[in-house]
Structure formats: structure tokens, C-alpha cells
Amino acid sequence: MDNWMSYGGRIDWVGKPVDDVGTRFRNVPSSTTCPLCRQLHASWIELFLKNQDPMRWKANDLGDRIHIFRHLRHLPHVNDFPTSRKVLREHDAPYHIAVVPNGRGWLDELRAHIALNGMVVVMPKGVQESELFVPRQVSKNFEPNVVLKWLNFCKHHKNHCDKKALAVKGMKVIDCDSDDLIIRDYYPDDKYVALSYVWGKPAKSETVTLAPAMKETPQREDTMQANPKEPQHAARNPSHVPKSKLVLVQKNSDSRQVPTVGLKRPHRAATAPVGKPASRLPKDIPLTIQDAIWVTKSLGYRFLWVDKYCIDQDNETEKRQQCGRMGDIYAGSHLTIFALGRDSNYGLPGVSSRPRFQQWQCTTIGQYEFVSTMRDPQLSIKQSVWSTRGWTYQEGLFSTRRLFFTDYQVYFECNAMNFWESFKSNFRILHILSAQRFRAFLRAGGFVRGNSNQYSHLNVSQSKENHRKVDTIHRCQDRIQQYSNRELTNKDDVLNAFAGIACFYARTTAKIVTLAGIPIPFPIAKLGDTKRERLDQLSYALAWTHRIRSLGGPTRTDPSYPPGPARVQSPWTPHDNPEPQRRKGFPSWSWAGWFGEIGKRDDLPYCWTSYLSSVRIGFQGGDPEDYLWLERFTTYKSYLVQKLLTAKVLHLDAYVLNPKKLKFWKSGPYMPSRQVPSDTIQVYLSRSSCSLEELQRKLIDGVFECLVLGTYGEPRKDIFRAIQAADRKSPKARKRRIDLFERVEPDAIICLVVHTVKGTSYRKGLLKVELECSARDFTLETWGSDVKRSFILA
């Protein structure tokens, strides 16, 4: 160990061997009295070897070694690039050790093991502490001062975290300084904290009660004067608040001191004109809300927003208006508290009665301390109940500063940086010189609205450059894919919980409208006549698929996985029963009309040529509108976004592909007499148990039809030139920037598979036929389609 700690040569990703240990660390009994054995357990190795060579893994098993790695080489939130290694080396980041099998190829498995169980860091005694990623013991109780340091440094992020959110009419907040926790109107000067949590199923019904009418005139917060003799920072740091200014809040069996914000100030008692009764929280509120109130006050804030109490649950109009602006509410919060528990009574670990999982282990051997870190909090978030719920998705996405309470520690993520409670670092070193964001080699947070690079801290939604607009379109598709894999207690909330995302992307420079959930970007090229380009974008939007499909898609091999009929009858869940199911009440041509995760898209919207025409949109409770009616709008206001989400029917004219022209089969490569499925036709059925033979028969019999959406291939020259010219770069730079998005999908004709019942057609899936010629040279006459038909898609 001493030799490698002082070694000045190169140590690559595989580290250096310290000692051969056989297989003793693969199965460490829980009753062991050896603390280092518990820290170095490596149960992942045996499974890794089996997967490498299932038949011969025992014969090839050469035992394991303890390896030492320089400067936390495999820390989950640091990119293993030369730049990161240089910075970690310059600031003498700690070393870590791990048990690994003899040989190579185990890097991904080791990193997965570290993310789940933490790593063992080597800390020499009597040596100056590093400025980067030093493990520290996490307290049993939540420590506000740790979070306050993060919040104070976040003030430097003017470009990413200091955005002014849009005001939400009729919004209310909880006044945490009031003795009876009054709910009153929100004012633009109020800095409030929002709570994101899982409602769950309450043990009993809870209603918001009303407080007696107050006679005094409500006072504005900015008219209240603090004691001039007290330091100004007292309101933000509990350690500077005089003991006389502390109040006691009784929380179950635990009593903790909570600082008031400066002096005890009179609260605004009413929300409306004088004499109108003000609502307040009920006496019995769930533990998570109790803990959130405590955290709000301990961090120096006065106001808290909780959807259950700040939105009148009996007022359908208010619920519809507020839910449609949920993204703006979370974007406007100064901080959002995220409770990851299974329901509203789980509480915030470390705040009151919900204990934290303790994982701190430190073993001293000679002049070294071996310290175990905790699991990656981003992994804890992904595996939480909170991450499976539909409503919580936009809450995490649009918040600016996020404070997650995992079972192990708190994790802070703003739009420019993210920190774990179990590590301490010098903030300045991890930031670029302007202190506006993390350096590029540090992993971005899970909710940063940047490009697809996991180490990107960029917000490209307002960039006017076309390659950034395409990036925004891709990111919107990614958001929809992630959202479609979440569950909702009320299945009819699928678009209500999506409305905030729809509003956000409508305001970006890509101007993406969501028609019943499917994203249609504004014409990128902006040619003189954008009508044709708008139809291209509509065909692109309709060509979504499900990730798990009936023909040619991922299959489930788990023997406990229920057979087809049982899956159809069982409720959809993302893990136990993930195959798509129809969601009644929503159009089949939209992903919102289905349960199930949609597939990832690699196609580019400006590479489409639409074959649709005469498109009209039918809305719920309204007259149909011509699709090109969208030409009237240069911006998309909230009311228009809400209207487009209520789209139910598409009236359109389209060609129908002659199924007899489709070559579903080809001769086998080794046995020409044997027919195998053609690799030029890809079928994506959302819900159908039929085989390829049955699908072909249904198409020939007219049960299913292939409605031609358009072709995909090289973009039209006029579109490509317009996209290049709009970026206003040199010809060389224009080409390089737009070519950041390489076209990986082959030229193809793409059709919607529909089933028509009594004049109304319903989507069944998608069919792609790869073309031997260029899509620009394609003619439908060769496929037996020369006359369009009218369809009503529902």
C-alpha cells in the first residue's frame, strides 16, 4: 500500500494490484466481525464471471485481487477524461480500493457496484486533506448549514439559476411563520419553497379548514423591518440567530429548534378583502408536510407551496388552471424539497421520526483509514417511488434548485451544479472561472435542460441557432419517452400532468406544439411558404413507436412474466407488465392514448417529406380547425397549448399502400428454399398478438391498412440551405454545425397501420419499408397507390 500511495508513475483505469485475496470477499456473511471485510464485499464478481462465459466460468476463475485506484478514478459523477484526471491529480484527490477479478473487462460492473454500495476511500493519517471529494460522515439528523452553503454559492449562477418565472394567477402559499399555518395569496416578492412528494393513499380523508376572519389589514413582507442591530445574514443562517429568536415546534416525539426569519413578524392573515375568512392547514397533516415546514423555516424561508393544500381540490376550475401552470409554479420556487418516500406519511429522513440509513464505516489499519462512502444519490432517486409517478416528473424537471431527501443523505441539484452530503469539496475548483456552472468533466444533474450529453450543463431552449433547435426537439422527445414510462393514480390525468412540459417547449425557440401530446416543432427552415414544411413536421410527429412492441421488439424471458391474455387483463405497470395497452378516452394516434413507454427516436424532423393533405383537427367540445390554422400564431400562449392538448380527431387525406407490394419474406442465407422475415420491413405494433403471417393476411384482407405518412431521407435542398443560412456562420462552420446531427436512419417509406371501424380509423402501429432508391426519387405509383382517401383518425 505504501509503495503505490507514493508511486509517481502512470496508473490506468485498471489500477494496481495490492494483494491476491482468492474468493473470500464474494460472499461475506452479515455476522462477520471484520469491518474491512464488510467494506470490501464484492458479490458482483461471481455474476460478472458467469455472464462472461457461462459454461467455463469456474475453470477460468483465477480468484480476485485488491486493486488501488488513483484519485477516485471511478467516482460516478466524474468523467474519466484526461481533463478530469489532471484536475483530480493537481488537487491530490484521495485514492480508493476495490476487490476485482483477475483480468480485465469489469469496469462497467465495478462502477455499477460503486454506484449502489459506495466506494472504499483510502485516507492517510497526518496528511493535508484534499480540496476535492473528501468523504465525510453524514449526521443522523438533517443539517441545514450544509444546504445553506450550497444555496449561497448557487447565487453565482446568474445565467442558469436566476431566471424570472412567469406569475401564476390565483396562486396561494402556506405562511409557515403564522401560528395556525394560514394559506394566503402569493405575491411576486415572496420567495417560496415548493414540495414535491407522492400523495399515496391517505388513511383518512383530509380537508382544508377555514380560520376565523381576521380584522387587521394584511401587511406586505417588504414593509416589515428587521432589528437593525442584528446582522443581515441572520435570516439565512440558523447559527447566527439569537437563542431568544428561536421557537420550538413539536413534531411527534422529536422536538427540534427552528429559527424564525429575523424577528417574529406579523403574518398576513387573510388572502382577500378584509373580512373574508382565510383557509389554513388542518390539524392533522401528513408527516412529510410537517417535515417540509420544519425544513422551510430552518433554511430561512417563510412560505411553502404544497399542491394538496394550496390548490382548492373542490374547485374544478381552479384545479384545471393551476395544474396547467404547474411547471411555472415549480420554476418560480426558490427551492424545491423532494420527498422520495412511498406516500405522504413517509416523512423526510433525518428531520423528525424517519431515521436515515447509516452507512458510515471507517477501519483504521496502521497509518491509513479506509472510509466507505454512500450510494450514488442519483441512483437512489431513480429507484424511488417518486420516480415512478407521472405528476412528479415535471416537478423535478422545472424546479431550479432541488433538495432531495434520500434514505441516506440529502442531495442538492441546481441547473449548474450538484452536491452530495457525504462528500465535501472546494466549490470554486469544481466551477469554471466565471463560477456560472460546473466544469465539463463533472456529471450534470439528472434534470438539467441541456443537450443529450450527461456532462452538459447547458440550457439551449432559448438558443436561436438551428442545431440547438434540433437539440431541443430531441430533448423534448426524450422527456416524453421518460414521462410515458410513469404511472398515474388517475389514468385520465395523463395530459394534465404533462401540461407543464407542453407549455415549456411551446415557449422555446423551437416552438413545439403538442397535439394531444405528440410534439410538432415549428418549421425550422422558415421558408416563404411554411405550409408544406408544417405537414412534414406533422408526419414526423405521428411516426412514434412503443419501446416494447409485438413484432421485432424487446422480449421478456422471465418465466414469472404473465402470458399474453393475462397481460392484457392485468393493469399496466412499467416493470411487472410493461407491454402497451390502450388508454380509453384519448386518441389512438397519440402516445397519450396508450399505456406504455414510447421508443427513442433518432430521425430528424427536417428529413421528412409528408404525403398527407387536407388535415383538420377535431377538438373536445369544439368545431374542427384546419391544421394550417396554426399559421396564425407566432407564439403559443397557455390557452392555446391547453386547447391543443384536447385534440381528439384528425381528419386527413392519405394514400394507402398496396399490401401485395410488400415483401415480408426473403430466401434464407443458407437454405434458399426456406423463407425468413425480410430485413427491409420493420413492424412496430403497439397492441396485437398476431404473427408476421397474420399481419400480412390482415393487410391483404383489408382488416388493417397502411396509411402513408411520408418518406424519410436526405432533406430537400431548399430546406437544408435555409437551415444553414439561418445560423449566419461561414459555409464551413454551417455545414459542420448542422452535421452534428448525423442521419442514421435509412431512406424509407413510413406508414401508419390502422384498423377502421364504422368509418373511424384507430392506430395499431407503424410500418417502415426501407427503400432501394433515394427517398427523393421515390414514387407511390410503383406501390400501387395513385388516389388518396379520406380518413378520420381517433
VENSUL-V810467 format. One record per pair of residues at least 12 apart in sequence whose ideal C-beta (glycine too) atoms are under 7 Angstrom apart, sorted by sequence separation. I is the first residue (numbers start at 1). GAP is how many residues later the second one is. If there is no record, write none. Layout:
i: <I:I>
gap: <GAP:GAP>
//
This chain:
i: <4:25:49:98:172:246:292:360:409:430:443:444:449:460:502:510:567:582:583:615:665:666:683:753:28:172:173:246:247:359:401:409:442:444:568:581:664:665:753:4:71:121:172:245:400:441:505:523:580:581:664:724:752:753:25:171:245:359:400:440:483:562:580:581:663:677:723:25:26:27:72:521:580:750:751:1:25:26:71:173:289:520:579:664:71:241:245:483:520:578:750:26:45:173:438:498:578:662:26:416:417:437:451:748:749:72:98:167:238:416:417:520:748:42:71:72:98:416:452:479:495:519:748:749:96:97:381:452:518:572:574:747:748:71:72:96:305:518:572:619:746:747:70:96:97:183:69:96:235:380:518:620:68:69:94:95:235:377:380:418:619:624:747:94:234:281:305:380:619:620:664:747:68:94:182:377:476:619:749:67:548:617:618:761:763:66:67:180:190:548:618:761:189:377:413:548:664:760:761:762:66:67:187:189:301:375:415:617:618:712:759:374:377:413:546:713:760:64:65:76:374:615:616:712:64:74:94:226:227:258:472:476:615:712:64:65:74:93:226:473:615:711:64:76:92:256:259:472:614:711:712:25:63:76:91:93:94:251:258:259:261:473:480:614:23:62:74:91:93:94:258:469:612:613:659:660:710:22:23:91:224:261:340:416:469:659:708:709:22:295:477:612:709:20:21:251:342:377:476:611:708:709:21:88:340:341:415:611:707:20:21:249:292:340:402:464:706:707:19:340:462:463:19:219:461:462:542:544:659:706:707:17:18:338:374:473:548:18:219:359:373:656:657:704:705:17:18:218:357:397:546:547:656:704:16:218:288:356:357:396:546:547:656:657:704:705:15:16:49:218:356:546:547:703:15:48:52:216:288:295:545:546:654:655:15:544:545:654:214:289:469:45:214:288:291:292:295:349:42:217:288:291:294:348:48:75:286:287:288:338:349:466:11:40:286:287:288:336:13:238:287:288:291:587:704:714:48:72:291:587:589:706:713:213:290:587:713:714:213:336:712:713:4:213:214:236:338:340:711:44:212:235:287:330:336:338:340:381:540:211:287:333:335:336:337:338:339:340:13:210:211:327:331:334:336:338:711:211:326:330:331:335:378:537:540:685:44:210:211:330:331:539:516:208:209:327:516:539:518:536:538:708:209:517:518:536:539:25:208:516:517:536:538:207:517:535:206:516:688:535:538:708:21:686:18:685:686:40:685:39:524:525:684:397:524:683:684:177:177:184:521:683:707:182:184:185:487:681:682:182:184:487:148:177:681:148:178:393:485:494:538:680:5:14:177:393:680:197:175:491:494:594:175:390:393:492:13:144:145:184:534:657:183:182:183:390:534:183:195:389:390:495:531:611:612:182:183:254:388:389:390:494:611:172:181:254:388:610:611:180:181:252:253:610:208:251:252:530:609:398:515:608:609:193:390:394:397:608:582:607:391:394:398:580:581:607:174:390:394:484:580:607:662:193:607:192:195:199:603:606:191:193:195:192:193:194:195:480:192:484:485:190:192:484:606:484:481:176:481:513:606:480:5:481:176:176:661:513:661:477:177:511:564:655:658:176:183:657:658:175:176:183:658:175:176:657:174:515:516:656:173:174:506:514:552:655:173:513:514:516:552:173:174:473:515:551:655:656:470:551:654:174:194:503:506:549:550:653:654:174:194:549:607:653:173:549:604:653:654:172:503:546:550:194:502:545:550:604:652:193:196:546:192:193:551:651:652:192:193:194:195:196:197:200:201:202:602:603:191:198:200:499:502:602:649:650:193:195:198:199:200:551:649:198:199:649:198:499:648:197:170:495:148:170:147:170:142:144:144:168:171:168:168:166:165:165:543:609:165:542:539:539:323:326:327:326:327:536:588:589:324:588:613:323:327:327:151:388:533:198:198:198:527:525:527:196:526:525:525:196:524:196:589:194:588:543:587:142:141:142:140:542:140:549:545:138:137:543:135:138:163:135:161:161:118:125:124:125:124:125:123:122:123:154:122:123:120:121:151:120:121:161:118:119:161:118:160:161:118:147:160:118:157:466:117:157:116:157:115:154:466:115:466:150:465:116:147:115:147:142:150:467:138:467:470:466:467:153:467:146:160:159:160:156:157:156:157:138:138:136:135:136:135:136:134:133:134:133:132:131:132:131:132:131:160:76:325:324:324:39:38:39:35:36:35:39:39:36:91:84:83:81:79:78:78:79:77:78:77:1:79>
gap: <12:12:12:12:12:12:12:12:12:12:12:12:12:12:12:12:12:12:12:12:12:12:12:12:13:13:13:13:13:13:13:13:13:13:13:13:13:13:13:14:14:14:14:14:14:14:14:14:14:14:14:14:14:14:15:15:15:15:15:15:15:15:15:15:15:15:15:16:16:16:16:16:16:16:16:17:17:17:17:17:17:17:17:17:18:18:18:18:18:18:18:19:19:19:19:19:19:19:20:20:20:20:20:20:20:21:21:21:21:21:21:21:21:22:22:22:22:22:22:22:22:22:22:22:23:23:23:23:23:23:23:23:23:24:24:24:24:24:24:24:24:24:25:25:25:25:26:26:26:26:26:26:27:27:27:27:27:27:27:27:27:27:27:28:28:28:28:28:28:28:28:28:29:29:29:29:29:29:29:30:30:30:30:30:30:31:31:31:31:31:31:31:32:32:32:32:32:32:32:32:33:33:33:33:33:33:33:33:33:33:33:34:34:34:34:34:34:35:35:35:35:35:35:35:36:36:36:36:36:36:36:36:36:36:37:37:37:37:37:37:37:37:38:38:38:38:38:38:38:38:38:39:39:39:39:39:39:39:39:39:39:39:39:39:40:40:40:40:40:40:40:40:40:40:40:40:40:41:41:41:41:41:41:41:41:41:41:41:42:42:42:42:42:43:43:43:43:43:43:43:43:43:44:44:44:44:44:44:44:45:45:45:45:45:45:45:45:45:46:46:46:46:47:47:47:47:47:47:47:47:47:48:48:48:48:48:48:49:49:49:49:49:49:49:49:50:50:50:50:50:50:50:50:50:51:51:51:51:51:51:51:51:51:51:51:51:52:52:52:52:52:52:52:52:53:53:53:53:53:53:53:53:53:53:54:54:54:54:55:55:55:56:56:56:56:56:56:56:57:57:57:57:57:57:58:58:58:58:58:58:58:58:59:59:59:59:59:59:60:60:60:60:60:60:60:60:61:61:61:61:61:61:61:62:62:62:62:62:63:63:63:63:64:64:64:64:64:64:64:65:65:65:65:65:65:65:65:65:65:66:66:66:66:66:66:66:66:66:67:67:67:67:67:67:67:67:67:68:68:68:68:68:68:68:68:68:69:69:69:69:69:69:70:71:71:71:71:71:72:72:72:72:73:73:73:73:73:74:74:74:74:74:74:75:75:75:76:76:76:77:77:77:78:78:79:79:79:80:80:81:81:81:81:82:82:82:82:83:84:84:84:84:84:85:86:86:86:86:86:87:87:87:88:88:88:89:89:89:89:89:89:89:90:90:90:90:90:91:92:92:92:92:93:93:93:93:94:94:94:94:94:94:95:96:96:96:96:97:97:97:97:97:97:97:97:98:98:98:98:98:98:98:98:99:99:99:99:99:99:100:100:100:100:100:101:101:101:101:101:102:102:102:102:103:103:103:104:104:105:105:106:106:106:106:106:106:107:107:107:107:107:107:107:108:108:109:109:109:109:109:110:110:110:111:111:111:111:111:112:112:112:113:113:113:113:114:116:117:117:117:117:118:119:119:120:121:122:123:123:124:125:125:125:125:125:126:126:126:126:127:127:127:127:128:128:128:129:129:129:129:130:130:130:130:130:130:131:131:131:131:131:132:132:132:132:132:133:133:134:134:134:135:135:135:135:135:135:135:135:136:136:136:136:136:137:137:137:137:137:138:138:138:138:139:139:139:139:139:139:140:140:140:141:141:141:141:141:142:142:142:142:142:142:142:142:142:142:142:143:143:143:143:143:143:143:143:144:144:144:144:144:144:144:145:145:145:146:146:146:147:148:150:151:151:152:152:153:154:155:157:158:160:161:162:163:166:166:166:167:167:170:171:173:173:173:174:174:174:174:174:175:175:175:176:176:177:184:186:186:187:188:191:191:194:195:196:196:197:198:199:199:200:204:205:206:207:207:208:209:209:210:210:216:216:221:222:223:223:236:236:237:238:239:240:241:242:243:243:244:244:245:246:246:247:248:248:250:250:250:252:252:253:254:254:254:255:255:255:256:256:256:257:257:257:258:258:259:259:260:260:260:261:261:262:262:263:263:264:265:268:269:270:271:271:271:272:273:274:274:275:276:277:277:279:279:280:280:283:284:286:287:287:288:288:289:290:290:292:293:294:294:295:297:298:299:300:313:314:318:322:323:324:326:327:328:331:333:334:338:357:358:360:362:363:364:364:365:365:366:367:376>
//
